[in-house]
Amino acid sequence: MRKQLTLDTQAASVPAEALSVPVLVRLSTGNFDFLSAKEDGSDIRFVAEDDTTALKFHVERFDKANELVFVWVQVPKLAAGNATQHIWLYSGNPKAEPVADSNTSYDAQQLLVYHLSEAQGLPQDATVNGNHVSQANLVYVPGGLVAGAAKLAGDGGMVVGSAALQAAKELTFSAWIKPQQPDGELLALGGLTLRLVAGVPVLAVNGVETRSAAPVAINEWHHVAVTVGQGVALHVDGKSVAAAAGTLTSAASMRIGGSLVGEIDEVQVSTVVRSAAWLAAQVESQGQAGRLVKYGEDKTTSGGEGTSYFTTTMNNLTVDGWVVVIICVFMFFIAIWVMVSKAMLLARAEKANEAFAEAFGKMSRGLAELDDVASSHTGQMDKLATMLDAFKHSPLYRIYHVGVTELKHRFPAAGGEQGLPVISSRSFNAVRASLDTQLIREGNRLNKGMVLLTIAISGGPFLGLLGTVVGVMITFAAIAAAGDVNVNAIAPGIAAALVATVAGLGVAIPALFGYNYLTTRIKTVSNDMHVFVDEFVTKMAENYGG
């Protein structure tokens, strides 16, 4: 499988060309086929627009259980205003070996990167430099802006020391912050400090301050960046908000978030002044708006044609949706089996009833005449005897046989009907009770299994609705966690969630038609049985009454 990713620098308002940009790609159930991907995501590849040049990348988090992936791709060149720049995402090759490597995903000027996605311990540098945090007071938060984040309590933050940091002549610091209080230190490096004062970012170089014109909102994510070279500049949410003269004062260590109370995520430090376009690209690929990266449809690499809508929808079906669909398919086959078997049973019963009714109407003496022929089945095979094999499927014959058997028990011991003997009224009532009992048994036989159709009719749509609601919940939860809110991320997940409802209706509609059809035929056979019981009792009174 492959997917086209569009780097829309025009929509993202990237002001100029940017080089060596680490672009965040968020994959969720709405824009990635997790069913075809390997369990650990080692089959993921990124290729440049020429569909030949492999791009360096690394995976910050691959969570197949929750269907979330956060990947950092090194884009060598990001052209401003070019809305047709593309890269390709490949996946689904079971033979693919892991190639993701954070050590090669950043350029040589990237001093350190803290993703803050660790479960415990000190934050680790994702670059090849290994500038890990040496001291920290923090708590990891699983759901940050980008995968995990760190929560600071204003009691020291993170401290990192590096020889390359002390030797640096230029510097770019950037981080995402979610302050819970309007005051706090964000950065301290020699004579350079960045802090919040009443929510306003204030940058100080050797005691000389410059500040943003507007405060940042509390309890919301904001991107702050500082560049120091031939002057200092402060950037908030990808926009330059303040600038002043000043140079970098070397220091052996850096303190990050020393007195910040809130969350911090994606800390990056470079030993070069990153351009405004580079910083804007970071904001637009990492932020919740996510305007830089646009996700196309999945395509197969072998056939050269895109997958069908049905395949795309089924590929985005979540685990709970598959459970509902499988249950509905199981219910569908049970309903089909009930309808087919019941239709065959009724067809045989109706045909046998017709044959029996014809034979019953031709009897010339006592009610036991037909049963005597059926029990003997020997001697001369007249027309009546040749029809007896068809009676075995007749509910009327089974009722008749029970009635005749009860009658014979009340005939004189000499055997036979002895010239149609007379039986008592109590015997009449006993025979009638036996006929009614067999009538109920035959009715139960005809209605056996029909309850499965009613379950399919009433339970299928509700089961499908349950799958749809859960699927929609999972889709929106995954989109919220990934921060990808474009229609390409939402539509496939919603379409896949609706598959459960379609499956439920696909069970209920055929079952409803079949149930109504079979109920009508069962009612017809039941009416025939009631009529026959009345006819049998009437003839019994006529032949054996006193």
ZICOR-V23741 format. One record per run of one state. SS is the DSSP state (A for helix, B for strand, O for the rest). FROM is the first residue (numbers start at 0). TO is the last residue. Records with the same first field share a line. If there is no record, write none. Layout:
SS = FROM-TO  FROM-TO
This chain:
O = 0-0  7-16  28-43  47-52  54-55  63-66  78-83  90-100  104-108  114-123  125-133  136-136  141-147  153-156  161-161  167-169  179-182  189-190  197-198  205-206  211-220  228-230  236-237  244-251  256-259  270-274  286-291  299-304  306-307  315-317  361-367  376-381  386-386  393-393  409-423  447-448  482-485  544-545
B = 1-6  17-27  44-46  53-53  56-62  67-77  84-89  109-113  124-124  134-135  137-140  148-152  157-160  170-178  183-188  191-196  199-204  207-210  221-227  231-235  238-243  252-255  260-269  292-298  305-305
A = 101-103  162-166  275-285  308-314  318-360  368-375  382-385  387-392  394-408  424-446  449-481  486-543
